Amino acid sequence: MSLRNKIANALNSKAQEFTSFDQQLNSSSLFYDEKICEFSKLNYEEILANLSDFSAPGAIPLAEFQTSKNLVVKFNEQWSNHEEARTWAYKILLGHPTFAADGSQIMPSKDLSLPVAAIQVAWFENPHTPNGQYTKNTRVEVLSPNDLLMGKGAELQVSDQMVNLRRFQLEVEVLTNYMESYAQNNDTSKTPPLVFLDSSIVISFAERWHEDQRKLFIEPLIRLLDVSEATNIPIVGYVDTTLACDITVMFKYFFALDIQRSPLHDAYLFRNLAWGDRSIFFTCARAGLLDQFGKHKRGVGFVYLKTNQNLPARLDIPVWVYEKGLLDYVINLVRAEVVVGVGYPYPLATADATAFISSTDREAFYQIFQQFLQKQEINIHVSQKALSKSQTRR
């Protein structure tokens, strides 16, 4: 039997489970559609008073709630074709710089007796000037065995997580350096640049880490938020596919819902948005990690923005951006970059492509590493399993 047939048979054996999950998802979606309608008709001040009874209600709607319909802010521009959309995007972006950073990595190999890893972080700045000039560059960092160690005492060991941590730190560092440098040389008071972070600002994945390691993720983010506010340069944490449930948690508390588990996440609440439409702005009031954000504990907000045919993307945005009246300015820049990127922000796509480490790059890295070891007169051992693979997979 071929592999394709085996996969098909395995899927068929689970057909009922997939069907049941889909039915539950549809049922939950309709249920929350009703709750959105009910919630939208309530008095805003009463909503805030109710949610204030909870220390972490998931999300808190801001004043846009009062002028929205069903928690949605419509996008009024319409085009007949992509050429018209690009013309609009050109006008929106002209003279307004955007900046993004992204990274890639080579993980330590268990097949080598000496652990080594590498990180490449790329950045892309487009000033959006008529001459079309832009800046694209990379930074490479090699991680030694000491850089890769995690834990204490007998639990000290080489960990892939240290590579992920260092990559994240470098990405945030590049963004922070850009904001500081730009603000030193330019007026950011009226039309500041927009900076993209290829991650949620509320990094829920860090919850799984030990407290000591968690701080190493949070501290760069706090500095990023500090610098963003000090320089008046908005930062957008762009998440194309999100499983966040802050609004559904808010509904659970507000309506006292007895829901223990649901396959629904917030993006489904806005699944029927038209392109360019967005949710109203919410303050993120999630339990856990945000408690360690200091003055920024309630300083990160979010919207859901329809950018392609799939579920809307989540944009994490500092609350000060909303308070200073810059939210529409920021969202329009994001929309314009999505038009240029055909469904995904062009600066993020470009930074990702620039940071990408190909299989050829990896081979070159290990060749250079081997030459380095020979020069240093350091012996390295390769596992027999790896040698066997290299023979049998040719």
C-alpha positions in Angstrom: 0.0 0.0 0.0 1.4 3.4 -0.9 2.0 6.2 1.6 -0.8 8.3 0.2 -3.3 5.5 0.7 -2.1 4.9 4.2 -2.5 8.6 5.1 -6.0 8.6 3.5 -7.0 5.5 5.6 -5.6 7.1 8.8 -7.6 10.3 8.1 -10.8 8.3 7.4 -10.5 6.5 10.7 -10.6 9.9 12.5 -13.4 11.4 10.3 -16.0 11.5 13.1 -13.6 13.4 15.4 -12.9 16.0 12.7 -16.6 16.4 12.0 -17.5 16.7 15.7 -14.9 19.4 16.2 -16.1 21.4 13.2 -19.7 21.2 14.4 -18.7 22.4 17.8 -16.8 25.2 16.3 -19.8 26.3 14.2 -22.1 26.1 17.2 -19.7 28.1 19.4 -19.4 30.7 16.6 -23.2 31.2 16.4 -23.4 31.4 20.2 -20.8 34.1 20.4 -22.4 36.0 17.5 -25.4 36.4 19.7 -23.3 37.5 22.7 -21.6 40.2 20.5 -25.0 41.6 19.5 -26.2 41.5 23.2 -23.0 43.0 24.5 -23.0 45.8 21.8 -26.4 47.1 23.0 -25.3 47.6 26.6 -24.3 50.8 28.3 -20.5 51.4 28.0 -20.1 52.7 31.5 -22.0 49.7 32.9 -19.7 47.4 31.0 -16.6 49.0 32.4 -18.1 48.8 35.9 -18.9 45.1 35.5 -15.4 44.2 34.2 -13.7 46.2 36.9 -14.9 43.5 39.4 -12.3 41.1 37.8 -8.6 41.5 38.1 -7.9 40.0 34.7 -11.1 40.0 32.6 -9.2 39.1 29.4 -10.0 42.3 27.5 -11.5 45.7 28.1 -13.2 47.7 25.3 -12.1 51.3 24.8 -14.3 54.2 23.9 -14.6 53.2 20.3 -17.2 50.8 21.6 -19.7 53.6 21.8 -19.6 54.4 18.0 -19.3 50.9 16.6 -21.8 48.4 15.5 -21.2 44.9 16.8 -17.6 45.8 17.9 -16.6 46.5 14.3 -15.0 49.6 12.7 -15.7 49.6 8.9 -13.1 50.5 6.2 -14.8 52.8 3.7 -12.4 52.6 0.8 -13.4 50.4 -2.1 -11.5 49.5 -5.3 -12.3 47.8 -8.6 -8.9 46.1 -9.0 -5.5 45.7 -7.4 -4.0 48.6 -9.4 -6.5 51.0 -7.7 -5.6 49.4 -4.3 -1.9 49.9 -4.9 -2.5 53.6 -6.0 -4.2 54.1 -2.6 -1.4 52.4 -0.8 1.2 54.5 -2.5 -0.6 57.7 -1.3 -0.9 56.4 2.2 2.7 55.3 2.5 4.4 58.2 0.7 6.8 59.9 3.1 6.0 57.6 6.0 8.8 55.1 6.9 8.1 51.6 7.9 10.6 49.2 9.5 10.5 45.5 10.3 12.9 42.9 11.6 12.9 39.1 11.6 15.3 36.3 12.3 16.3 32.7 11.5 18.5 30.2 13.2 20.7 27.1 13.0 20.0 25.0 16.0 22.7 23.0 17.8 23.0 19.5 16.4 22.9 16.5 18.7 25.0 14.7 16.2 28.1 16.9 17.0 30.1 16.5 20.2 30.6 20.3 20.3 27.4 22.3 20.4 27.1 25.4 18.2 24.3 27.5 16.9 23.8 30.6 14.8 21.3 33.4 14.4 20.7 35.7 11.5 18.5 38.8 12.1 17.5 40.9 9.1 15.8 44.3 9.0 14.1 46.3 6.3 13.4 50.0 6.3 11.4 51.7 3.5 11.3 55.5 3.9 8.7 55.5 1.0 10.3 58.4 -0.8 9.8 59.0 -4.5 13.3 57.8 -5.4 12.4 54.3 -4.1 15.5 53.9 -1.9 15.4 51.5 1.0 17.7 49.8 3.6 18.1 46.0 4.0 20.7 44.4 6.1 21.5 41.5 8.4 23.4 40.7 11.6 24.8 37.3 12.3 25.7 35.9 15.8 27.2 32.6 16.7 26.3 30.9 20.0 29.0 29.0 21.8 28.5 26.1 24.2 28.3 28.6 27.1 25.6 30.6 25.3 23.5 27.5 24.9 23.4 26.3 28.5 20.2 26.4 30.4 19.4 25.4 34.0 21.3 25.2 37.2 23.5 22.6 38.9 22.8 19.1 37.8 20.1 20.3 35.4 22.5 22.5 33.4 22.3 21.4 29.8 22.4 22.6 26.2 18.9 23.8 25.1 17.4 24.9 21.9 15.3 27.4 23.9 18.4 29.5 24.4 18.6 29.9 20.6 15.0 31.1 20.5 15.5 33.4 23.3 18.6 35.0 21.8 16.9 35.4 18.4 14.0 37.2 20.1 16.3 39.5 22.0 18.2 40.4 18.9 15.0 41.1 16.9 13.7 43.4 19.7 17.1 45.0 20.0 17.2 45.9 16.3 13.7 47.5 16.5 14.7 49.4 19.6 17.9 50.7 18.1 16.0 51.9 15.0 13.5 53.8 17.0 16.1 55.6 19.1 18.2 56.4 16.1 15.3 57.7 14.1 14.0 59.9 16.9 17.4 61.5 17.4 17.5 62.7 13.8 13.8 63.3 12.9 10.6 64.9 14.2 8.2 62.1 15.3 5.6 64.3 16.8 3.1 64.3 13.9 3.8 61.5 11.4 6.1 59.0 13.0 7.4 55.8 11.3 5.7 52.5 11.9 7.7 49.6 13.4 6.6 46.0 12.9 7.4 43.2 15.4 6.9 39.7 14.0 5.3 38.5 17.2 2.6 39.3 19.7 3.8 41.8 22.3 1.9 39.8 24.9 4.2 36.7 24.4 2.1 33.9 25.9 4.6 31.3 24.9 6.9 32.7 27.6 4.5 31.4 30.2 5.9 27.9 29.7 9.4 29.1 30.8 10.9 29.1 34.2 10.6 32.5 35.9 14.3 33.3 35.5 14.2 32.7 31.7 10.8 34.4 31.4 12.3 37.6 32.6 14.9 37.4 29.8 12.0 37.6 27.3 10.0 40.3 29.2 12.8 42.7 29.9 13.5 43.5 26.2 9.7 43.9 25.6 9.4 46.4 28.4 12.3 48.4 27.0 10.7 48.2 23.5 7.4 49.6 25.0 9.3 52.3 26.9 11.3 53.4 23.8 8.2 53.3 21.6 6.3 55.7 24.0 9.4 57.9 24.6 10.1 58.4 20.9 6.4 58.5 19.9 7.0 55.7 17.3 4.2 53.1 17.2 5.1 49.5 17.4 2.7 46.8 15.9 3.0 43.2 17.0 1.6 41.5 13.9 0.2 38.0 14.3 -1.2 36.5 11.0 -2.6 33.4 12.7 -3.6 33.8 16.3 -5.2 31.5 18.9 -5.7 34.3 21.5 -8.9 34.1 23.5 -8.9 37.5 25.4 -12.4 38.6 24.1 -14.0 35.2 24.6 -12.6 35.2 28.2 -14.1 38.7 28.6 -17.5 37.3 27.6 -17.1 34.4 29.9 -16.6 36.7 32.9 -19.2 39.4 31.8 -22.0 36.9 31.1 -21.0 34.4 33.8 -20.8 31.7 31.2 -20.2 28.1 32.4 -17.7 27.3 29.6 -14.8 25.1 30.5 -13.4 24.4 27.0 -14.2 25.7 23.6 -12.4 25.4 20.2 -13.3 29.0 19.5 -10.7 31.8 19.6 -11.1 35.5 19.1 -10.4 35.7 15.4 -13.5 33.6 14.8 -15.6 36.4 16.4 -14.6 38.6 13.4 -14.6 36.0 10.7 -17.2 37.8 8.6 -15.3 41.1 8.3 -14.8 42.6 4.9 -11.3 43.4 3.8 -9.9 46.3 5.7 -12.5 46.2 8.4 -11.3 45.8 12.0 -12.5 45.3 15.5 -12.7 48.1 18.0 -9.6 48.6 20.1 -9.4 46.6 23.3 -6.9 46.8 26.2 -5.4 43.4 26.8 -6.2 42.4 30.4 -4.9 38.8 30.3 -3.9 37.0 33.5 -0.4 35.9 34.1 2.5 37.3 32.0 1.2 40.9 31.9 1.5 41.1 35.7 5.3 41.3 35.1 5.0 44.2 32.6 5.3 46.9 35.3 3.6 50.2 34.2 2.7 48.5 30.9 0.5 45.9 32.6 -2.5 47.5 31.0 -0.5 49.3 28.4 -0.9 46.9 25.5 -4.1 46.8 23.3 -5.1 45.0 20.2 -7.4 45.0 17.2 -8.4 42.3 14.7 -7.9 43.4 11.1 -9.1 41.6 8.0 -6.1 41.5 5.6 -6.8 38.5 3.4 -9.4 35.8 2.7 -8.5 33.9 5.9 -9.4 34.8 9.5 -8.3 38.3 10.6 -4.9 39.1 11.9 -4.3 40.3 15.4 -2.4 43.5 15.8 -0.9 44.2 19.3 -0.5 48.0 19.7 0.5 50.1 22.7 -2.5 51.8 24.4 -0.7 55.2 24.2 -1.1 55.0 20.3 -4.9 55.0 20.8 -4.8 57.7 23.5 -2.8 60.0 21.3 -5.2 59.6 18.4 -2.7 57.7 16.2 -4.6 54.5 15.9 -6.3 55.2 12.5 -3.0 56.5 11.2 -1.2 53.3 12.2 -4.0 50.9 10.9 -4.0 52.7 7.5 -0.2 52.2 7.2 -0.7 48.5 8.0 -3.5 48.2 5.4 -1.3 49.9 2.8 1.7 47.6 3.5 -0.7 44.6 3.3 -1.8 45.8 -0.1 1.8 46.0 -1.3 2.5 42.6 0.3 -0.6 41.0 -1.3 -2.2 39.9 2.0 0.8 40.2 4.4 2.8 43.3 5.4 5.5 43.8 2.9 8.2 44.9 5.4 7.7 41.7 7.5 7.7 39.5 4.3 10.9 41.2 3.1 12.7 40.9 6.5 11.7 37.2 6.7 13.0 36.5 3.2 16.3 38.3 4.0 16.8 36.4 7.2 16.0 33.0 5.8 18.9 30.5 6.1 18.8 28.0 3.3 20.1 24.4 3.4 23.1 25.7 1.3 23.7 28.3 4.0 23.6 25.7 6.7 26.1 23.5 4.9 28.4 26.5 4.4 28.1 27.3 8.1 29.2 23.8 9.2 32.1 23.9 6.6 33.3 27.2 8.0 32.8 25.8 11.6 34.9 22.8 10.7 37.7 24.9 9.3 37.6 27.1 12.4 38.0 24.0 14.6 40.9 22.7 12.6 42.6 26.1 13.0 42.0 26.0 16.7 43.2 22.3 16.9 39.9 21.3 18.4 38.6 17.7 17.7 34.9 17.1 17.1 33.0 13.8 17.0 30.1 13.0 14.7 27.5 10.4 15.8 27.4 7.1 14.0 23.6 7.7 13.3 24.4 10.9 11.4 27.1 9.1 9.4 24.6 6.3 8.6 22.0 8.8 7.5 24.4 10.6 5.2 25.1 7.2 3.5 21.6 5.8 3.2 19.8 9.0 2.1 22.1 9.7 -0.8 
